[in-house]
């Protein structure tokens, strides 16, 4: 049988029934090889690749042309267009977000891809508030080859850019492990305790020595906790009341849990202060330090192993093993040098409003003040967030809560 392929493209103002009208006009003997449809701001682009007998081509062109006129749509018909059977290689996804997002950021992403011979197959907006975020589906580049250039582009443009392989690992259960101080919460718990004990300046001096490299984290923590000796346990309740959640923390945890993620927290802070918050957020596991207590007062000692830089990485690995989740499907979020090991070990390390050392160790950085922006790096759209809330019977609050 003498046959041809036709690529039919209709574009213009969207309305109900366009797809039905097109396929109703086609001869019943036609074979549909491919369909793509996209609607942006009520503007429709509908393409159909069909296989049809040559004797029906002229009639089909006339019929579809008349339909386009009736619907006030633009029409393009190409003949003998081959169906693509080539598997696209090295597929990645790039998330670009900003508040606001400037044209320069998009230009830089496109430039980096062009220079590496990569192709943008699709771009879609996944959020418009509290940040603007776009997801690029890209072929012809690996995450490793493109990440360094895009990291530099992020620094120069002020946008946040994340690169991930687009494969089966984006499906299935994931584990998210978050630092607490200055990540999930805006406070440093040790400082709140020091304020209650009247030793804030002394604690700050030790912290500064640790940051300058004079003390490691474990030694500095023991020195700071020693200054809390004699603080009544009742002060812990007051400190809990002073904790301020980072904007978007509730939304992040609630959405991840509804979508089936495992969510854990690790902290160089203290279980006695953080545990009620972890329960409130529905956290699966918490690992943090423990304060020594005797006769209703702090002893000035830390009980058990200290959760330091290595301890956070070990917690990530142990949580992953417990839940049976491969390390490549783990996400770590943190802000400081104490988080570097877990940021490097995770499948995706996210530096959240972080210090330079943590940014350098992470796969990507988020520099907007909303913790739920991390959701967009995972390909979760604002619409997904609202759908998850509806599924859980929760009324979606304003963004960033």
C-alpha positions in Angstrom: 0.0 0.0 0.0 1.3 3.5 -0.9 1.4 5.5 2.3 2.8 8.7 3.7 3.3 10.4 7.0 1.8 13.7 7.9 2.9 16.0 10.8 -0.1 18.2 11.6 0.4 21.1 13.9 -2.5 23.3 15.2 -1.7 26.4 17.3 -3.7 29.3 18.7 -6.2 30.1 21.4 -7.1 27.0 23.4 -10.7 25.9 23.9 -12.4 22.6 24.8 -12.8 20.1 21.9 -9.9 20.9 19.7 -8.3 17.5 20.0 -11.6 15.7 19.5 -12.3 17.9 16.4 -8.9 17.1 14.8 -9.1 13.4 15.2 -12.7 13.2 14.2 -11.7 14.8 10.8 -9.1 12.1 10.1 -9.9 9.1 8.0 -10.6 6.0 10.2 -7.9 4.1 8.3 -5.2 6.5 9.5 -2.6 5.2 12.0 -1.6 7.6 14.8 2.1 7.4 15.4 2.7 10.3 17.9 0.8 13.1 19.7 2.1 16.0 21.6 0.0 18.8 23.2 1.0 21.8 25.2 -1.0 24.6 26.6 0.7 27.8 27.9 -1.3 30.8 29.1 -4.3 29.5 27.1 -2.3 29.1 24.0 -2.4 25.7 22.4 0.1 23.8 20.4 -1.2 20.4 19.2 0.9 18.1 16.9 -0.1 14.7 15.5 2.1 12.4 13.4 -0.1 10.1 11.3 0.4 7.3 8.8 -2.1 7.5 5.9 -2.7 6.2 2.4 -1.2 8.5 -0.2 -4.6 8.7 -2.0 -6.1 10.3 1.1 -3.4 13.0 1.7 -5.0 15.7 -0.4 -8.4 15.2 1.1 -7.0 15.2 4.6 -5.1 18.5 4.0 -8.3 20.1 2.7 -10.4 18.8 5.6 -7.9 19.8 8.3 -7.4 23.2 6.7 -11.1 23.9 6.8 -11.1 22.8 10.5 -8.3 25.3 11.3 -10.3 28.1 9.7 -13.4 27.2 11.6 -11.5 27.1 14.9 -9.4 30.2 14.1 -6.2 28.3 14.5 -2.9 28.4 12.7 -2.1 25.2 10.8 1.1 23.6 9.6 1.3 20.3 7.7 4.5 18.6 6.8 4.6 15.5 4.6 6.8 12.4 4.9 8.2 13.3 8.3 10.0 10.3 9.8 9.0 9.1 13.3 12.0 9.5 15.7 13.2 6.1 17.0 16.5 7.4 18.4 16.8 7.0 22.1 17.9 10.3 23.7 21.1 9.8 25.5 22.4 11.3 28.8 19.1 12.7 30.0 19.3 15.2 32.9 16.9 17.6 34.6 17.9 21.1 35.5 15.9 23.1 38.1 16.2 26.9 37.9 14.7 29.1 40.5 14.9 32.7 41.7 13.0 35.4 43.6 12.9 37.1 41.2 14.2 35.2 38.2 16.0 37.4 35.6 16.5 36.7 31.9 20.3 36.5 32.4 19.9 33.2 34.4 18.0 31.5 31.6 20.6 32.8 29.1 23.4 31.3 31.1 21.7 27.9 31.4 21.1 27.9 27.6 24.7 29.0 26.9 26.2 26.2 29.1 24.0 23.6 27.4 24.8 24.9 23.9 28.5 24.8 24.5 28.3 21.2 25.5 26.1 20.1 22.6 23.1 19.4 24.8 19.5 20.0 23.8 16.6 21.3 25.7 13.7 19.0 25.1 11.2 20.7 27.3 10.8 23.6 29.7 8.0 23.9 32.2 7.2 26.2 35.1 6.8 24.3 38.3 6.3 27.3 40.7 5.4 30.9 40.5 5.4 31.7 44.3 7.1 32.2 46.7 9.8 31.7 44.0 9.7 31.3 40.3 11.0 27.9 39.3 11.4 26.1 35.9 12.3 22.5 35.1 14.4 21.9 32.0 14.4 18.4 30.5 17.7 18.0 28.7 19.4 15.4 26.5 23.0 15.0 25.4 24.7 16.0 28.7 25.5 14.4 32.0 25.1 15.9 35.4 28.8 15.7 36.0 29.7 17.5 32.7 27.3 20.4 33.2 27.2 20.9 37.0 30.4 22.9 37.4 29.6 25.4 34.7 26.0 25.9 36.0 27.3 26.3 39.6 29.4 29.2 38.3 26.4 30.6 36.4 24.4 30.4 39.7 27.0 32.5 41.5 27.2 35.1 38.7 23.4 35.5 38.2 22.2 35.0 41.8 19.8 32.2 40.7 19.7 28.7 42.2 20.4 26.0 39.8 20.2 22.2 40.5 21.3 19.4 38.1 20.2 15.8 38.5 20.2 12.7 36.3 16.8 12.0 34.9 16.3 8.2 35.3 14.4 5.6 37.2 16.0 6.8 40.4 13.7 9.8 40.4 10.9 7.4 41.0 10.5 5.2 44.1 10.9 6.1 47.8 13.5 8.7 48.8 15.1 9.7 52.1 15.5 13.4 53.1 17.8 14.2 56.0 17.9 17.7 57.3 20.2 19.7 59.6 18.2 21.6 62.3 19.9 24.7 63.6 19.7 27.5 60.9 18.1 25.1 58.5 14.8 23.7 59.8 14.8 26.4 62.5 16.2 29.9 62.4 17.9 29.6 65.8 21.0 28.0 67.2 19.8 26.0 70.2 23.1 26.3 72.1 22.8 30.1 71.9 19.2 30.0 73.3 20.4 27.8 76.2 23.4 30.1 76.8 21.1 33.1 76.9 19.0 31.4 79.6 22.2 30.5 81.6 23.6 34.0 81.2 26.7 32.9 79.4 26.0 33.9 75.8 29.1 35.9 75.3 31.3 33.1 76.6 29.6 30.6 74.4 30.0 32.9 71.4 33.7 33.2 72.0 34.1 29.4 72.0 32.0 29.2 68.8 34.3 31.8 67.2 37.4 29.7 68.2 35.8 26.7 66.6 35.0 28.5 63.4 38.6 29.8 63.2 39.9 26.2 63.4 41.3 26.3 67.0 38.8 23.7 68.2 36.9 20.9 66.5 33.2 20.6 66.9 33.2 18.0 69.6 35.7 19.9 71.8 33.9 23.2 71.3 30.5 21.6 72.1 31.8 20.1 75.3 33.3 23.5 76.4 30.0 25.3 75.6 27.8 22.7 77.4 30.1 22.9 80.4 29.1 26.5 80.8 25.4 25.4 81.1 26.1 23.5 84.3 23.5 24.3 86.9 20.8 25.4 84.4 17.5 24.1 85.6 15.7 21.6 83.4 12.7 23.9 83.4 14.6 26.3 81.2 14.4 23.8 78.4 10.7 24.4 78.0 11.2 28.1 77.8 13.9 27.6 75.1 11.5 25.3 73.1 9.0 28.2 73.1 11.7 30.5 71.6 12.3 28.3 68.6 11.3 29.9 65.2 10.7 27.6 62.3 12.3 28.5 59.0 9.6 29.7 56.5 8.4 26.7 54.5 9.6 24.1 56.9 6.1 22.8 57.7 5.2 22.7 54.0 8.4 20.9 53.1 7.9 18.2 55.8 4.1 17.8 55.3 4.4 17.5 51.5 7.3 15.0 51.6 5.5 12.8 54.1 2.2 12.9 52.1 4.2 11.9 48.9 5.8 8.9 50.7 9.2 10.3 51.5 11.1 9.3 54.6 12.1 12.5 56.5 14.7 12.6 59.2 16.6 15.3 61.2 20.2 15.3 62.4 21.5 17.9 64.7 24.5 19.1 66.7 21.9 20.5 69.1 20.0 18.6 71.7 17.3 15.9 71.8 15.6 17.5 74.9 14.9 20.7 72.9 14.3 19.4 69.4 12.3 16.2 70.0 8.9 17.8 70.5 9.4 19.8 67.2 10.4 16.6 65.4 7.1 15.0 66.6 5.1 18.0 65.5 6.6 17.8 62.0 6.1 14.1 61.7 9.8 13.3 61.4 10.6 9.6 61.1 13.9 9.7 62.9 15.9 12.2 64.9 19.5 12.0 65.9 21.0 14.7 68.2 23.1 15.1 71.3 21.9 14.5 74.8 22.4 16.8 77.8 23.4 15.3 81.1 20.7 15.9 83.8 20.9 15.3 87.6 18.4 16.3 90.2 16.6 18.6 87.8 19.7 20.6 86.7 22.1 20.3 83.7 25.4 18.6 84.7 27.4 20.5 82.0 28.1 17.3 80.2 27.1 15.6 76.9 25.9 12.1 77.3 26.9 9.5 74.7 28.6 10.0 71.3 28.6 13.5 70.0 26.7 14.1 66.7 29.4 15.9 64.8 30.3 16.1 61.1 31.1 12.4 60.8 28.1 11.5 63.0 25.7 13.3 60.7 27.0 11.3 57.7 26.8 8.1 59.7 23.2 8.9 60.6 22.3 9.5 56.9 23.8 6.1 56.0 22.2 4.3 58.9 18.7 5.8 58.2 19.1 4.8 54.5 20.0 1.2 55.5 17.1 1.0 58.0 14.5 2.1 55.4 16.1 0.1 52.5 16.7 3.2 50.4 19.8 3.3 48.2 22.2 6.2 48.9 21.7 7.5 45.4 18.1 8.3 46.4 19.0 10.3 49.5 18.8 14.1 49.9 20.7 15.9 52.6 20.0 19.6 53.5 22.4 21.7 55.6 24.1 25.0 56.0 27.4 24.6 57.8 30.8 22.9 57.9 29.4 20.3 60.2 27.1 19.2 57.4 29.7 18.8 54.7 30.2 15.0 55.0 26.5 14.2 54.7 26.1 16.7 51.9 28.9 14.9 50.0 27.6 11.4 50.8 24.0 12.0 49.8 22.6 11.4 46.3 21.7 15.1 46.3 23.3 17.5 48.7 21.5 20.8 49.1 23.2 23.8 50.8 20.5 26.0 52.3 21.5 29.6 52.8 24.8 28.1 53.6 28.4 29.1 54.4 30.9 28.9 51.6 32.4 25.5 52.7 29.0 23.9 52.7 28.1 25.4 49.3 31.3 24.1 47.8 30.5 20.6 49.1 26.9 20.5 48.0 25.5 19.6 44.6 23.3 22.7 44.6 22.5 25.7 46.8 19.2 27.4 47.7 19.7 31.0 48.7 16.0 32.1 49.0 14.7 32.1 52.6 12.0 29.5 52.0 12.9 25.9 52.9 10.0 24.5 50.9 11.8 25.7 47.8 13.8 22.5 48.1 10.7 20.7 46.8 11.2 22.2 43.4 14.7 20.8 43.2 13.0 17.4 43.5 10.7 18.1 40.6 7.7 18.6 42.9 5.6 21.4 41.5 3.5 24.0 43.4 0.4 22.1 42.0 1.8 18.9 43.5 2.1 20.6 46.9 -1.5 21.8 46.8 -2.7 18.4 45.6 -0.8 16.6 48.4 -2.4 19.0 50.9 -5.9 18.2 49.5 -5.2 14.5 49.6 -4.2 14.9 53.3 -7.2 17.0 54.0 -5.1 20.0 54.8 -5.9 23.6 53.7 -2.8 24.9 51.9 -1.4 28.0 53.7 0.3 30.9 52.1 3.7 29.9 50.6 6.7 29.8 52.9 4.8 28.6 56.0 
